[in-house]
């Protein structure tokens, strides 16, 4: 079986090669992203594996099918970057890695929250410059505050469990209630009530049409003034222009973002000697209480091991005709 790995990073290579020792597939790595201009590279491959930065729309899928590709093996849990309807209509199998490590993402979300609250990102720079003043670094006790979780699935429930240890009040919104969150004392409520009551809101729902720009101007206006917003879900959950406007007025007090709605072509690249063309992103960076990381919440040894192993197990499922729940 021949597998083309698009959007390869050095870490992908190491973990996939290690996992492939058990399979012995012919694996070829491409650093480029998968898009219409590069899809022809997939010629002669049975499987194409892609990452969150690859845009796999209808035209790319048509081309993949024309080229004889039989499986699109996503190295991610999210699948908002793939036109699943087109894939299903054209008979292209799609597999993902549904649960590689909810701990990786949930722990990172807590990290963003703690860093923002206690201004650790500002303090780090200050101390490096031998400025030992505390002015401007005031935080608040988490104990007794209200934390709102939107999306209480695998990652949201781990986040909930960790936050329980801080002695916060946990409220959540989801289409389905998760018994593990209920056990941790989370109370499900409406979105409107969550917005009105939460001191901190963390997003853990998928990016699908109903959740696109879930956090828009109206939602931001209905939140508690000075609320902290954490997004390790997907960039498109937040209307970034509305967020900037709410940061300017102080309605939103602090924001931790591991994802950004226009992150393709930005995140995962070294652009330190380039001019960033995205003025919205650079404006976002000017706020002292905005902490942005480049989609690294998943980035732990355990998660990379699971991603590599599951991706190759999905390929094997295609080979032996045994479909697993990871195939969507
Ligand atoms: P999951 O499927 O286990 O949980 C998602 C939850 O969201 C489910 O409980 C679902 O019912 C709920 N949901 C669906 N629609 C909703 C809506 N309209 N409003 C509120 N809740 C809704 O998924 P997961 O493994 O917990 O992952 C959640 C998301 O995290 C993924 O979709 C992905 O986009 C993102 N993610 C980010 C990273 C990262 O590195 N930053 C890594 C992995 C996953």
Boltz pocket constraint, residues with backbone or C-beta under 6 A from the ligand:
constraints:
  - pocket:
      binder: B
      contacts: [[A, 77], [A, 78], [A, 79], [A, 98], [A, 99], [A, 102], [A, 105], [A, 150], [A, 151], [A, 152], [A, 153], [A, 154], [A, 155], [A, 156], [A, 173], [A, 174], [A, 175], [A, 176], [A, 203], [A, 204], [A, 205], [A, 206], [A, 207], [A, 210], [A, 211], [A, 232], [A, 233], [A, 234], [A, 258], [A, 259], [A, 295], [A, 296], [A, 297], [A, 298], [A, 299]]
      max_distance: 6.0
